[in-house]
């Protein structure tokens, strides 16, 4: 992830590799944040700057809840992943529309800052924006996101009858 900026009590990071919406959501949650949620034009403009810097569309934390009482295709039941109130929208003209012919149940931000509905897992992978909320952060605080790759290691142990440690104590199979 690359740090991009801050607004209010949130820090924003752009992923360095694309992924499906579901995997992006899991990764963001594992890192202590969430896919970006947008609640104002100011926040939308900031995220648009991230989109423009990456040159790509990016996943957001907006999805169509198929179990919602408001659910209807293509424009009902949209919710933020973190249950934030949905009081701001910026759909591109004619969106959401299931333009692929399949149910498009998550959202991307386009380069112009407008939103498009997309395929959760069967579409092309995209970059995504991680939002880390920091309620107690001040303007001078920073949040560090570490994504340490898993390393597979094979360790070989050799059995022996005795071993002498650096302190001169010798351990044997009889006095371990």
N, C-alpha and C positions, 0 to 999 in steps of 0.2 A: 504494500500500500504506500501511496505517496500523500503526505499531508497537503491539504489544499487551503484550508481556511477555517475561520470560526465565526459564529454568529450567536449572540446571546450565550446560552450555556451549552452549546454544541460545537463539536469539532468534526470536520469533514475530511475524508480520505478517499482517494480514487484507487480502485484496484489496479494492479499492474498486469493482471491476466484476466481474460474474459471467462465467464462461467454461465451455467444455466441460472434461472431465477431461483430455483429451489436451493441449489448449492450455494449461491451467493448469500441467500438468507441464512443458511446454516453457518457459513463462515462468519458472517457479521455477528450472529448471536454468540458463537464460540469466542469471539474476540471482545465480548462485553458491550457490543453496540447493536445496531440494527440497520437494515437497508434504509436509506434516507426517507424521511417523511417531511412533507412540505406544507407549511401552514400560513405562508404569506407570500406576497409578490417579492419582498426583499429576499426571502430565503430561496424562492424560485430563481431569482436573478443570480444569486451566489452559485447555486447548483448549475445553472446554465454556463457560468464561467468554467466550471469543472468540465462540463460536456465539451465546450469549445476547446479547452486545453488538451483533451484526449482525442478529439476529432471523431468520437464515436457516440452512439446512443448509449445511455446508461440505464440500468435497472433502478427502480425506485421501490420503496416498501408499500406500494399500493397493489391490492389484489381484489378480485371479485369473489366475495364469500358466497359460495353456492348454497350455503345453509341459512343465509340471511332471509328474514321475512321480506326484505326489499329487493331480493334477487329477481332479476329478469334480464334476458339477453337483449341488447349488448350493454345496456347502461345502468343496470340496477345492482345493488349489493356491493358497491365498491367501498373498501375500508382500508385504513392504515394498519400495518402489521402490529404496531405497538398500541393499538386501540386509541390513538390520539384522535381527537375530534376532527372530522373531515369538514372543515369550514372554508377551504380554498381549493379550487380546481383550475387547471389550465390546459384542458384538452385541446388538441389541434382540431382544426375544422373537420367536422364529420366524425370525430372520434368520441367515444369508443365505438368500433364498428365490426369487430370480428372479420377484418379485411382479408385474412388468410383463408376464410371459409371454414375455419375451425374455431372452437371457443378460445378467445384470447382473454385470459383471466388474470393478467398482471400488467404492470405499466412500465413504460420506458420514457425517458426524457429525450426529445429530439434536439438537434443542434440549435434550433430557434427558441428553445426553452419551453415549447409546447409538449404535451403528453400524448402518447400513443399506447393503445392496448397491444399486448404481445402474448405469445405462447409461453406458458410457464416452463415446460421442459422440452418440447419437441421442436422449438425454433432454434435459431442461431444463438450461440453464447454471446453475451455482451459484457462490457466492463460494468462496474457497479460502484455506488457511492455508499461508504460506511459512515454512519453518523454515530458518534459517541457523545452521549449526554453527560455533562459534568456539572451538577447543580451547585457544587461548592467552588467551582473554578472562577478565578478572576481573569481579567484581560491579560495579565502577564503569566498566568499558568499555562502549562502545556500538557497534553495528553499524548502518551507514547503508545503506539500500537505495534506489538511484536508478533509476527507470524513466523514461528520457528518451524522449519520443515522437519518432518519426522525422518529420523536416520535409522536405518536398519544396521544393527551391529551383531556380529557373531563373536562370541567370546569363548575362547578355548581354555579350559583348565587342565592342568597336568597333575595327576596324582603322584605323590612321592612319599617316601617313608618319613622324611624329616625336612624341615625348612628352618634356616637361621635368619631371623629378622635383623634389621640394621642395628637394633639395640643389643645384639649379641645373644638374645634368647633363642634357644633352639626348641622348636615344637616338633613332636613326633606323633605318630598315630596313637601312641600310648598316653601322651600328656597334653592333648589338644585342649 
